[in-house]
Amino acid sequence: MSAEAEGRALAERFREEQHLGVQPLGDLVAVIEQTTGIDVAVLEAGQDQHGLMMRDPQRGSVFIGVARTRRPMRQRSSLAHELGHALFEDMTDASASTWDHRSPEEIRADAFARHLLIPFEGLREFLGGQGALAQSVLSEVVQHFLVSPSIAAIALCRAGYIDDGTKQSWRKLTTPQLATRFGWSDQYRALQDDSDRGRAPQRLLARAISAYAEGVLSVQAIATLRGISRREAEAELREAGVVPKERAVAWADPTDLPNAEIDLAALDAVLDAPEFAPGPSDTTPGEDG
């Protein structure tokens, strides 16, 4: 089975097992965390950093991180790509792969991401039996499935809606161009704002808030996880009715303390030694005294 076929098969199986149907996936971070238990974070990262997947070989836990960006469609494809690596249990070094020479694991993860985000059945259900497609339809597909024009064009070509020449032409378009031309730039800006915010793993944040409510974790720790100010975190928690428990300090009663028996005999013996005997300077002030 080719890498493309493997990626498609796993994407279809994942949607079926998680009862996701063939509809567009909304909040992809929440989908991944709720269906797989994988912790996902949106992080501040370098310009060329898109996403990463790390696995703890001892505990078997997996973490996915993606970069904050003003390109929401790319962030979604990065999330889906890293989920593919996690589900395939890939352990290869992605840095060894380039766009000129993609490893089989990277091609497979690319295919998984594309079929997860825009499944053929979902595309056919959305478009029906349309004939020749205009750019306006490409825009509708991009807006509906929240994918890049490049991913949409590949899917449309593989599903038999457009030819290879149209695919190559449409892959050069950008989401902002389509959003502006076809009137959904306001929605795109909202998507940009959402993808450009940091986001802590939900389970980690929930545990931290629980610890704060028990009075064993500071509000500053919550603020740091969220990437917001201490004042904002405190106000948000208070508005949600989350306040730390007041823990009374239990002071010991003096009557409950044990009697301390101190033997000073050894100290007296030392003080009575000749070198500690008072001399003339200890008893008679001198002229300068």
C-alpha positions in Angstrom: 0.0 0.0 0.0 1.4 3.4 -0.9 1.9 6.2 1.6 -1.0 8.1 0.1 -3.3 5.1 0.5 -2.1 4.5 4.0 -2.8 8.1 5.0 -6.3 8.0 3.5 -7.2 4.7 5.1 -6.1 5.9 8.6 -7.9 9.2 8.2 -11.2 7.5 7.2 -10.8 4.9 10.0 -10.1 7.7 12.6 -13.2 9.6 11.5 -15.3 6.5 11.7 -14.0 5.3 15.1 -14.5 8.7 16.6 -17.9 9.2 15.0 -16.8 12.4 13.2 -18.8 11.7 10.0 -17.6 13.5 6.9 -18.4 17.0 8.0 -15.7 19.7 8.5 -13.8 19.6 11.8 -14.2 22.8 13.8 -11.9 23.3 16.7 -9.2 20.9 15.7 -7.3 21.3 19.0 -10.3 20.2 21.0 -11.1 17.4 18.6 -7.6 15.9 19.0 -7.6 16.3 22.8 -11.1 14.9 23.3 -10.8 12.0 21.0 -7.2 10.8 21.6 -6.2 12.2 25.0 -3.1 13.8 23.4 -2.1 17.0 25.0 -2.0 19.9 22.5 -0.5 23.4 22.9 -0.3 26.4 20.7 3.1 28.0 21.4 5.3 30.9 20.5 7.8 29.6 18.0 10.3 30.6 15.3 9.1 31.7 11.9 10.0 28.4 10.2 8.6 26.2 13.0 5.1 24.9 12.3 4.5 21.8 14.5 6.1 19.0 16.4 5.1 15.7 18.0 6.9 14.2 21.0 6.4 10.8 22.6 7.5 9.7 26.1 8.8 6.2 25.5 8.5 5.3 29.1 4.9 6.4 29.8 3.7 6.3 26.2 2.2 9.8 26.5 2.2 12.1 23.4 2.4 15.8 23.1 1.6 17.9 20.0 2.7 21.5 19.7 2.0 24.0 16.9 3.1 27.5 16.4 1.1 30.6 16.8 0.5 32.1 13.3 -1.6 34.4 11.3 -2.1 31.6 8.8 -4.9 29.5 10.4 -5.3 27.0 7.5 -1.6 26.1 7.8 -1.9 25.7 11.5 -4.8 23.3 11.0 -2.9 21.2 8.5 0.1 21.2 10.9 -2.1 19.9 13.7 -3.6 17.2 11.4 -0.1 16.3 10.1 1.3 15.8 13.6 -1.7 13.8 14.6 -0.9 11.5 11.7 2.6 11.0 13.0 1.2 10.2 16.5 -1.4 7.7 15.2 1.2 6.0 12.9 3.6 6.0 15.9 6.3 7.5 13.7 9.6 8.0 15.5 11.7 9.3 12.5 13.4 12.7 12.6 11.3 15.0 10.5 14.2 17.4 10.2 15.9 15.0 7.9 13.0 15.5 5.3 12.8 18.4 2.9 10.2 19.6 0.5 12.4 18.4 -2.3 12.7 15.0 -0.9 9.8 14.0 1.4 10.3 10.8 3.4 7.5 8.1 3.2 6.5 9.0 6.8 6.1 12.7 5.8 4.1 11.9 2.7 1.9 9.5 4.7 1.3 12.2 7.3 0.5 14.8 4.6 -2.0 12.4 3.1 -3.6 11.7 6.5 -3.9 15.4 7.2 -5.5 16.1 3.8 -8.0 13.3 4.0 -8.8 14.1 7.6 -9.5 17.7 6.9 -11.3 17.3 3.6 -12.6 13.7 3.1 -13.7 12.7 -0.4 -17.2 11.8 0.8 -17.6 15.1 2.6 -16.4 16.9 -0.6 -18.9 15.0 -2.8 -21.7 15.6 -0.3 -20.8 19.4 -0.3 -20.5 19.8 -4.1 -22.8 17.1 -5.4 -22.5 16.4 -9.1 -21.2 19.8 -10.3 -19.5 20.1 -13.6 -16.8 22.6 -14.4 -15.9 24.6 -11.3 -15.1 28.2 -11.0 -12.7 29.9 -8.5 -15.8 30.8 -6.5 -16.4 27.1 -5.8 -12.8 26.7 -4.7 -13.3 29.6 -2.3 -16.5 27.9 -0.9 -14.5 24.6 -0.4 -11.7 26.5 1.4 -14.1 28.4 3.6 -16.3 25.3 4.3 -13.5 22.8 5.2 -11.1 25.5 6.6 -8.2 24.2 4.5 -5.6 26.0 2.3 -6.3 26.5 -1.5 -3.5 24.1 -2.1 -5.0 21.3 -0.1 -8.4 22.0 -1.5 -7.1 21.9 -5.1 -5.4 18.6 -4.5 -8.5 17.1 -3.1 -10.7 18.4 -5.9 -8.3 17.0 -8.5 -8.1 13.6 -6.8 -11.9 13.5 -6.5 -12.2 14.1 -10.2 -13.7 17.7 -10.1 -10.8 19.5 -11.8 -7.9 18.5 -14.0 -4.2 18.7 -13.2 -3.6 22.0 -14.9 -6.4 23.7 -12.9 -5.0 22.1 -9.8 -1.6 23.6 -10.4 -3.1 27.0 -11.1 -5.3 27.1 -8.0 -2.5 25.9 -5.7 -0.8 29.2 -6.3 -3.7 31.1 -4.8 -3.8 32.2 -1.1 -6.6 32.1 1.4 -6.5 35.9 2.0 -7.0 36.4 -1.8 -10.0 34.1 -1.9 -11.5 35.6 1.3 -11.2 39.1 -0.1 -12.5 38.3 -3.6 -15.5 36.4 -2.4 -16.5 38.4 0.7 -15.5 36.4 3.7 -12.5 38.4 4.8 -14.1 39.2 8.2 -14.4 35.5 9.0 -10.8 35.0 7.9 -9.6 37.7 10.2 -11.4 36.1 13.1 -9.7 32.8 12.2 -6.4 34.6 12.2 -7.0 36.1 15.6 -7.8 32.6 17.0 -4.8 30.9 15.5 -2.5 33.6 16.7 -3.3 33.1 20.4 -1.3 30.8 22.7 -3.2 27.8 24.1 -2.3 25.5 27.0 -3.2 21.8 27.0 -6.7 21.5 28.4 -6.1 18.6 30.8 -3.0 20.3 32.2 -4.9 23.6 32.7 -7.9 21.8 34.3 -5.6 20.1 36.8 -3.9 23.4 37.5 -7.2 25.2 38.2 -8.3 22.3 40.4 -5.0 22.7 42.4 -5.6 26.5 42.6 -9.1 25.9 44.0 -7.6 23.6 46.6 -5.3 26.4 47.6 -2.1 24.6 46.7 -1.2 26.4 43.5 -0.8 30.2 42.9 -2.9 32.2 40.4 0.4 33.2 38.8 0.9 29.6 37.7 -2.5 29.7 36.0 -1.6 33.0 34.4 1.7 31.7 33.1 0.1 28.6 31.6 -2.5 30.8 29.8 0.0 33.4 28.8 -2.1 36.2 30.3 -1.5 38.6 33.3 -2.1 37.6 36.9 -4.9 40.1 37.1 -6.7 38.7 34.1 -6.4 35.2 35.4 -7.7 36.1 38.8 -10.6 38.0 37.4 -11.6 35.2 35.1 -11.4 32.6 37.8 -13.4 34.7 40.2 -16.1 35.4 37.6 -16.3 31.6 37.1 -16.7 31.1 40.9 -13.3 29.5 41.3 -11.7 30.8 44.5 -9.0 29.1 46.5 -9.9 27.5 49.8 -8.7 29.3 52.9 -6.5 27.0 54.9 -6.2 27.8 58.6 -2.7 27.6 60.0 -2.7 25.1 62.8 -0.5 26.4 65.6 0.7 24.0 68.3 -0.6 24.6 71.8 2.4 25.3 74.2 0.9 22.8 76.7 1.2 20.1 74.0 4.9 20.6 73.6 7.2 18.1 75.4 9.3 19.3 78.4 12.8 20.0 77.3 15.4 18.7 79.8 18.7 20.5 79.3 21.8 19.3 81.2 24.2 22.3 81.6 26.8 20.5 83.6 29.1 20.1 80.6 28.9 23.8 79.9 29.6 24.7 83.5 32.7 22.5 83.4 34.0 24.3 80.4 33.3 27.8 81.9 35.1 26.8 85.1 38.2 25.7 83.3 41.4 27.9 84.0 41.4 29.5 80.5 38.0 31.0 81.4 39.0 32.2 84.8 38.7 36.0 85.1 42.0 38.0 85.0 42.9 41.4 86.2 41.7 43.0 83.0 38.3 41.4 83.6 37.8 42.9 87.1 39.8 46.2 87.1 39.3 48.8 84.5 42.5 50.2 82.9 43.4 53.8 82.5 41.6 53.9 79.2 38.6 52.1 80.7 
